[in-house]
């Protein structure tokens, strides 16, 4: 798929914000630690991706008790749903000077309810050394879900099933979707949040 950047200015994919708050001390600390473990932009991006995928729990997998949104909050609480984890990954990458954006899919929430579709969040990373974007999904692996960092092909958490009206949106956004951010900030418990996730862009 040809990715369509929302904004042509690459600096927008390096910017901080109230949600992508990589000026926070805890984000700065983990970015510094990860950057010391790798040399190239590919190695650094892979380290950051695997850190968020493997060390930050997906709230649904642990029946989480807190809803996180801002990158620093996700890192502090060590949990978040897909959108929140994408905020953290973008913040870490941007802190290390690697452009990162936000991508979305519209997926069936659970196969038992094929008519109930919601948005799913993931990231796009621009790697200067290969002069292109790649997409990664830091949702977190579990039985039936195996996402990996890969340059040659996408290994995302969920394959899009067009026969079920699922959609893979082609855009790379510089900032998280406002509906997503609003939901993460307005609902304080996981069950209410899951019942009110945005269904489409």
C-alpha positions in Angstrom: 0.0 0.0 0.0 1.2 3.5 -0.7 1.1 5.5 2.5 -0.2 9.0 2.3 1.3 11.4 4.8 -1.2 13.8 6.3 1.4 16.6 6.3 4.4 17.0 4.0 6.6 18.7 6.6 8.6 15.8 8.3 9.2 18.0 11.3 5.5 17.5 12.2 6.3 13.8 12.7 9.0 14.8 15.2 6.9 17.2 17.3 6.0 17.0 20.9 2.5 17.7 22.2 0.4 17.2 25.3 -0.2 13.6 24.3 3.2 12.8 22.7 5.0 14.4 25.6 8.5 13.2 25.1 9.8 16.1 27.1 8.7 14.2 30.2 11.6 12.9 32.3 10.6 9.2 32.1 10.3 9.3 28.3 13.7 11.0 28.1 15.2 8.4 30.3 13.9 5.3 28.4 14.8 6.9 25.1 18.4 7.5 26.3 18.7 3.9 27.6 17.4 2.4 24.3 19.5 4.6 22.1 22.6 3.4 23.9 21.8 -0.2 23.0 21.8 0.4 19.2 23.6 2.4 16.5 21.5 2.7 13.3 18.1 4.1 13.0 16.7 0.6 12.1 18.3 -0.8 15.3 17.0 2.0 17.4 13.5 1.8 16.0 13.4 -2.0 16.5 14.6 -1.6 20.1 11.9 1.0 20.8 9.2 -1.0 19.2 10.1 -4.2 21.0 10.2 -2.3 24.3 6.7 -1.0 24.0 5.3 -4.2 22.5 6.8 -6.5 25.2 7.1 -4.4 28.3 3.9 -2.3 28.3 0.9 -4.5 28.9 -2.2 -4.2 26.7 -4.9 -3.2 29.2 -7.4 -5.8 27.8 -4.9 -8.6 28.4 -4.5 -7.8 32.1 -8.0 -6.5 32.8 -6.4 -3.1 33.4 -7.7 -0.7 36.1 -6.5 2.5 34.6 -7.0 4.2 31.2 -3.9 5.9 29.9 -3.5 8.3 27.0 -0.4 10.6 27.3 2.9 8.8 26.5 4.4 9.5 29.9 1.3 8.1 31.6 1.4 4.9 29.5 5.1 4.5 30.6 4.4 5.3 34.2 1.5 2.8 34.5 3.1 0.3 32.3 -0.2 -0.4 30.4 -2.5 1.0 27.8 -4.7 -0.1 24.9 -3.4 -0.1 21.3 -3.9 3.7 20.9 -2.1 4.5 24.1 0.8 2.2 23.3 1.1 3.8 19.9 1.4 7.2 21.6 4.3 5.9 23.8 6.1 4.4 20.8 5.8 7.6 18.8 7.1 9.6 21.8 10.1 7.4 22.3 11.0 7.5 18.6 10.6 11.2 18.3 12.7 11.8 21.3 15.5 9.9 19.5 15.0 11.9 16.3 13.1 9.3 14.3 9.9 10.5 12.7 6.8 8.6 13.8 3.2 8.8 12.8 -0.1 7.2 13.6 -2.1 4.8 11.4 -5.5 3.2 11.9 -7.5 0.2 11.0 -11.2 -0.5 11.4 -11.6 -4.0 12.7 -14.2 -6.4 14.1 -13.7 -6.0 17.9 -14.5 -9.7 18.5 -15.4 -12.4 16.1 -18.5 -13.3 18.2 -19.9 -9.9 17.2 -19.0 -9.4 13.5 -21.1 -6.3 13.1 -19.3 -4.4 15.9 -16.3 -2.7 14.4 -13.9 -0.2 16.1 -10.7 1.6 15.3 -7.4 0.0 16.0 -4.2 2.1 16.4 -0.7 1.4 15.2 2.4 3.3 14.1 4.3 4.3 11.0 8.1 4.9 11.3 10.2 6.8 8.8 13.7 5.3 8.5 16.1 7.6 6.8 18.6 4.9 6.1 16.1 3.1 3.8 14.2 6.3 2.8 10.7 5.0 3.5 8.0 4.4 6.0 7.3 1.1 7.6 4.3 0.2 9.8 4.5 -1.6 13.1 1.9 -2.7 15.6 3.0 -2.6 19.3 -0.3 -3.9 20.6 1.5 -6.8 22.3 1.7 -10.4 21.3 -0.4 -13.2 22.7 -2.0 -16.4 21.5 -3.2 -15.8 18.0 -1.4 -12.4 17.7 2.2 -12.2 16.5 3.4 -8.8 15.3 7.0 -8.2 14.5 9.4 -5.4 13.4 10.1 -6.2 9.7 11.5 -4.1 6.8 10.6 -6.5 4.0 6.9 -7.0 4.7 4.3 -6.0 7.3 3.8 -8.4 10.2 1.0 -6.6 12.1 -1.2 -7.8 14.9 -4.3 -8.3 12.7 -4.9 -9.0 9.1 -7.6 -6.9 7.6 -10.6 -8.9 6.4 -12.3 -6.9 3.8 -15.1 -9.5 3.6 -16.1 -8.4 7.1 -16.0 -4.7 6.1 -12.7 -4.1 7.9 -10.6 -1.2 6.6 -6.9 -0.5 6.4 -6.7 3.3 6.3 -3.7 4.5 4.1 -2.9 7.7 5.9 0.0 8.5 8.2 -1.1 11.1 10.7 1.2 13.5 12.6 -1.0 13.5 15.6 -3.3 11.0 17.2 -6.9 11.0 16.1 -8.9 13.5 18.1 -11.8 11.1 18.7 -9.4 8.5 20.1 -7.8 11.0 22.4 -11.2 12.3 23.6 -12.3 8.7 24.4 -9.1 8.0 26.3 -9.4 11.1 28.3 -13.1 11.0 29.0 -13.5 7.4 30.3 -11.8 6.4 33.5 -12.4 2.7 33.4 -11.6 0.1 30.8 -15.1 -1.3 30.3 -16.7 2.1 29.6 -13.8 3.0 27.3 -14.2 -0.2 25.3 -18.0 0.4 24.9 -17.3 3.9 23.5 -14.4 3.5 21.2 -14.7 5.4 17.9 -15.9 3.1 15.1 -14.3 4.9 12.1 -12.2 7.9 11.2 
